[in-house]
Amino acid sequence: MAGLDLFETIAAELYPHLTGNETPANAFDERLAAGRGGIRDGVGFYEHEEGPGAAEAATDRRDEGLAALRRALGIGLTAEDDPIE
């Protein structure tokens, strides 16, 4: 998971090469200044039901989903890699 601060940094490097814009949209700065940095803050571009500290719950959901996908595809998954085991 990455917050808006990281996405803003990446956008600042990429935008000049990919678009006519020299800098990222003000939406990053506005949200970051308002304490809306993303899942870590419980809100960014989206509201996260878990509120502040939602990152751990979202990371758990992501890991469970990836583990289920790996099992379904038959990709090597050891018991220690599997969050459900």
PyRosetta script that sets phi, psi and omega in degrees:
from pyrosetta import init, pose_from_sequence

init()
pose = pose_from_sequence("MAGLDLFETIAAELYPHLTGNETPANAFDERLAAGRGGIRDGVGFYEHEEGPGAAEAATDRRDEGLAALRRALGIGLTAEDDPIE")
pose.set_psi(1, 142.5)
pose.set_omega(1, 179.6)
pose.set_phi(2, -132.8)
pose.set_psi(2, 145.3)
pose.set_omega(2, 179.6)
pose.set_phi(3, -90.2)
pose.set_psi(3, 174.5)
pose.set_omega(3, -179.2)
pose.set_phi(4, -64.9)
pose.set_psi(4, -27.2)
pose.set_omega(4, 178.2)
pose.set_phi(5, -62.9)
pose.set_psi(5, -40.8)
pose.set_omega(5, 178.0)
pose.set_phi(6, -69.2)
pose.set_psi(6, -43.6)
pose.set_omega(6, 178.7)
pose.set_phi(7, -62.3)
pose.set_psi(7, -36.2)
pose.set_omega(7, 177.4)
pose.set_phi(8, -64.8)
pose.set_psi(8, -42.3)
pose.set_omega(8, 178.7)
pose.set_phi(9, -62.1)
pose.set_psi(9, -44.7)
pose.set_omega(9, 178.8)
pose.set_phi(10, -64.1)
pose.set_psi(10, -44.9)
pose.set_omega(10, -179.9)
pose.set_phi(11, -61.1)
pose.set_psi(11, -38.6)
pose.set_omega(11, -179.9)
pose.set_phi(12, -61.8)
pose.set_psi(12, -32.8)
pose.set_omega(12, 178.3)
pose.set_phi(13, -80.4)
pose.set_psi(13, -37.0)
pose.set_omega(13, -173.9)
pose.set_phi(14, -86.7)
pose.set_psi(14, -38.4)
pose.set_omega(14, -173.3)
pose.set_phi(15, -52.0)
pose.set_psi(15, -46.5)
pose.set_omega(15, -178.9)
pose.set_phi(16, -60.0)
pose.set_psi(16, -25.0)
pose.set_omega(16, -178.9)
pose.set_phi(17, -90.1)
pose.set_psi(17, -22.8)
pose.set_omega(17, -173.3)
pose.set_phi(18, -109.2)
pose.set_psi(18, -22.3)
pose.set_omega(18, -176.3)
pose.set_phi(19, -135.9)
pose.set_psi(19, 179.1)
pose.set_omega(19, 174.9)
pose.set_phi(20, -81.1)
pose.set_psi(20, -6.5)
pose.set_omega(20, -178.9)
pose.set_phi(21, -83.6)
pose.set_psi(21, 138.8)
pose.set_omega(21, 177.9)
pose.set_phi(22, -88.2)
pose.set_psi(22, -23.7)
pose.set_omega(22, -177.8)
pose.set_phi(23, -134.8)
pose.set_psi(23, 159.2)
pose.set_omega(23, 177.2)
pose.set_phi(24, -65.8)
pose.set_psi(24, 163.6)
pose.set_omega(24, 178.8)
pose.set_phi(25, -62.0)
pose.set_psi(25, 153.1)
pose.set_omega(25, 178.2)
pose.set_phi(26, -63.4)
pose.set_psi(26, -15.8)
pose.set_omega(26, -178.3)
pose.set_phi(27, -57.2)
pose.set_psi(27, -34.6)
pose.set_omega(27, 177.7)
pose.set_phi(28, -63.9)
pose.set_psi(28, -53.7)
pose.set_omega(28, -178.0)
pose.set_phi(29, -60.3)
pose.set_psi(29, -42.9)
pose.set_omega(29, -178.9)
pose.set_phi(30, -61.2)
pose.set_psi(30, -46.3)
pose.set_omega(30, -178.6)
pose.set_phi(31, -69.4)
pose.set_psi(31, -42.5)
pose.set_omega(31, 179.2)
pose.set_phi(32, -62.7)
pose.set_psi(32, -41.5)
pose.set_omega(32, 179.4)
pose.set_phi(33, -65.3)
pose.set_psi(33, -28.3)
pose.set_omega(33, -179.8)
pose.set_phi(34, -89.0)
pose.set_psi(34, 5.7)
pose.set_omega(34, -179.0)
pose.set_phi(35, 76.4)
pose.set_psi(35, 23.7)
pose.set_omega(35, -179.6)
pose.set_phi(36, -108.4)
pose.set_psi(36, 62.8)
pose.set_omega(36, -173.4)
pose.set_phi(37, -82.8)
pose.set_psi(37, -1.1)
pose.set_omega(37, 179.3)
pose.set_phi(38, 123.0)
pose.set_psi(38, -157.2)
pose.set_omega(38, -172.7)
pose.set_phi(39, -59.1)
pose.set_psi(39, -32.7)
pose.set_omega(39, 179.0)
pose.set_phi(40, -60.5)
pose.set_psi(40, -34.7)
pose.set_omega(40, 179.8)
pose.set_phi(41, -91.9)
pose.set_psi(41, -6.6)
pose.set_omega(41, -177.8)
pose.set_phi(42, 86.3)
pose.set_psi(42, -3.0)
pose.set_omega(42, -179.9)
pose.set_phi(43, -161.1)
pose.set_psi(43, 142.7)
pose.set_omega(43, 176.3)
pose.set_phi(44, -152.1)
pose.set_psi(44, -109.9)
pose.set_omega(44, 169.5)
pose.set_phi(45, -77.7)
pose.set_psi(45, -23.9)
pose.set_omega(45, -179.1)
pose.set_phi(46, -122.9)
pose.set_psi(46, 152.6)
pose.set_omega(46, 172.3)
pose.set_phi(47, -86.2)
pose.set_psi(47, 135.2)
pose.set_omega(47, 178.2)
pose.set_phi(48, -107.9)
pose.set_psi(48, 123.2)
pose.set_omega(48, -174.2)
pose.set_phi(49, -54.4)
pose.set_psi(49, -34.1)
pose.set_omega(49, -176.1)
pose.set_phi(50, -73.4)
pose.set_psi(50, -13.4)
pose.set_omega(50, -178.4)
pose.set_phi(51, 71.8)
pose.set_psi(51, -160.8)
pose.set_omega(51, 178.4)
pose.set_phi(52, -56.1)
pose.set_psi(52, 139.1)
pose.set_omega(52, -177.0)
pose.set_phi(53, 89.5)
pose.set_psi(53, 9.9)
pose.set_omega(53, -178.3)
pose.set_phi(54, -69.1)
pose.set_psi(54, -15.6)
pose.set_omega(54, -175.5)
pose.set_phi(55, -59.0)
pose.set_psi(55, -42.9)
pose.set_omega(55, -178.3)
pose.set_phi(56, -63.9)
pose.set_psi(56, -44.2)
pose.set_omega(56, 178.8)
pose.set_phi(57, -64.2)
pose.set_psi(57, -41.9)
pose.set_omega(57, 179.5)
pose.set_phi(58, -67.0)
pose.set_psi(58, -38.7)
pose.set_omega(58, 177.8)
pose.set_phi(59, -64.4)
pose.set_psi(59, -41.1)
pose.set_omega(59, 177.1)
pose.set_phi(60, -61.4)
pose.set_psi(60, -45.0)
pose.set_omega(60, 178.9)
pose.set_phi(61, -62.4)
pose.set_psi(61, -42.2)
pose.set_omega(61, 178.6)
pose.set_phi(62, -61.3)
pose.set_psi(62, -47.1)
pose.set_omega(62, -178.3)
pose.set_phi(63, -63.5)
pose.set_psi(63, -40.3)
pose.set_omega(63, 178.2)
pose.set_phi(64, -64.7)
pose.set_psi(64, -41.5)
pose.set_omega(64, 178.3)
pose.set_phi(65, -65.2)
pose.set_psi(65, -42.1)
pose.set_omega(65, 178.3)
pose.set_phi(66, -66.7)
pose.set_psi(66, -38.0)
pose.set_omega(66, 177.9)
pose.set_phi(67, -64.9)
pose.set_psi(67, -41.5)
pose.set_omega(67, 178.4)
pose.set_phi(68, -64.0)
pose.set_psi(68, -39.7)
pose.set_omega(68, 177.9)
pose.set_phi(69, -64.5)
pose.set_psi(69, -43.9)
pose.set_omega(69, 178.9)
pose.set_phi(70, -62.6)
pose.set_psi(70, -41.1)
pose.set_omega(70, 177.9)
pose.set_phi(71, -63.1)
pose.set_psi(71, -43.9)
pose.set_omega(71, -178.4)
pose.set_phi(72, -63.8)
pose.set_psi(72, -34.0)
pose.set_omega(72, -179.5)
pose.set_phi(73, -87.5)
pose.set_psi(73, -6.8)
pose.set_omega(73, -179.3)
pose.set_phi(74, 73.0)
pose.set_psi(74, 23.6)
pose.set_omega(74, 178.3)
pose.set_phi(75, -82.6)
pose.set_psi(75, 133.7)
pose.set_omega(75, -176.3)
pose.set_phi(76, -45.1)
pose.set_psi(76, 120.1)
pose.set_omega(76, 178.8)
pose.set_phi(77, -138.7)
pose.set_psi(77, 114.1)
pose.set_omega(77, 179.0)
pose.set_phi(78, -84.2)
pose.set_psi(78, 162.5)
pose.set_omega(78, 179.6)
pose.set_phi(79, -57.3)
pose.set_psi(79, -36.1)
pose.set_omega(79, -179.2)
pose.set_phi(80, -72.4)
pose.set_psi(80, -21.9)
pose.set_omega(80, 176.4)
pose.set_phi(81, -84.5)
pose.set_psi(81, -19.1)
pose.set_omega(81, -172.4)
pose.set_phi(82, -89.9)
pose.set_psi(82, 113.5)
pose.set_omega(82, -177.8)
pose.set_phi(83, -67.9)
pose.set_psi(83, -15.7)
pose.set_omega(83, -178.7)
pose.set_phi(84, -86.0)
pose.set_psi(84, -28.0)
pose.set_omega(84, -178.7)
pose.set_phi(85, -72.1)
pose.dump_pdb("model.pdb")
